């Protein structure tokens, strides 16, 4: 399991070799850009 959070970086990409597809994991608002923005952790099965 991959756990990640993002703060304005390009989205994480997961290559699914079994299906030949690339999954885009969402990105977040740049850190400090907005006041009181919640950052969430995403869990992705690898």
Kinemage of the C-alpha trace (Angstrom):
@kinemage 1
@onewidth
@group {chain A} dominant
@subgroup {mainchain}
@vectorlist {calphas} color= white
{ca unk a 1} P 0.000 0.000 0.000
{ca unk a 2} L 1.293 3.455 -0.900
{ca unk a 3} L 0.214 6.371 1.328
{ca unk a 4} L 0.792 9.894 0.049
{ca unk a 5} L -0.337 13.471 0.227
{ca unk a 6} L 0.490 16.296 -2.144
{ca unk a 7} L 0.899 20.040 -1.740
{ca unk a 8} L 1.138 21.528 -5.215
{ca unk a 9} L 3.543 19.017 -6.714
{ca unk a 10} L 2.766 17.316 -10.047
{ca unk a 11} L 0.424 14.353 -9.564
{ca unk a 12} L 1.869 10.960 -8.657
{ca unk a 13} L 1.608 8.394 -11.447
{ca unk a 14} L 1.133 4.668 -10.902
{ca unk a 15} L 1.934 2.311 -13.783
{ca unk a 16} L -0.387 -0.713 -13.803
{ca unk a 17} L 1.631 -3.326 -15.698
{ca unk a 18} L -1.204 -5.877 -15.679
{ca unk a 19} L -3.478 -3.545 -17.667
{ca unk a 20} L -0.878 -1.334 -19.362
{ca unk a 21} L -2.459 1.813 -17.907
{ca unk a 22} L -1.206 4.798 -15.940
{ca unk a 23} L -3.259 5.939 -12.947
{ca unk a 24} L -3.039 9.610 -11.938
{ca unk a 25} L -3.232 10.265 -8.211
{ca unk a 26} L -4.734 13.632 -7.343
{ca unk a 27} L -2.633 16.624 -6.396
{ca unk a 28} L -3.276 19.231 -3.737
{ca unk a 29} L -3.201 22.986 -3.297
{ca unk a 30} L 0.353 24.385 -2.900
{ca unk a 31} L 1.401 24.479 0.740
{ca unk a 32} L 0.692 27.934 2.211
{ca unk a 33} L -1.338 29.158 -0.791
{ca unk a 34} L -4.633 29.232 1.095
{ca unk a 35} L -5.334 29.603 4.781
{ca unk a 36} L -6.787 26.557 6.568
{ca unk a 37} L -6.894 24.215 3.597
{ca unk a 38} L -7.162 20.543 4.607
{ca unk a 39} L -4.620 18.119 3.154
{ca unk a 40} L -5.743 14.527 2.819
{ca unk a 41} L -3.773 11.329 2.707
{ca unk a 42} L -4.492 8.984 -0.193
{ca unk a 43} L -3.871 5.232 0.002
{ca unk a 44} L -3.245 3.330 -3.237
{ca unk a 45} L -2.847 -0.426 -3.504
{ca unk a 46} L 0.249 -1.348 -5.493
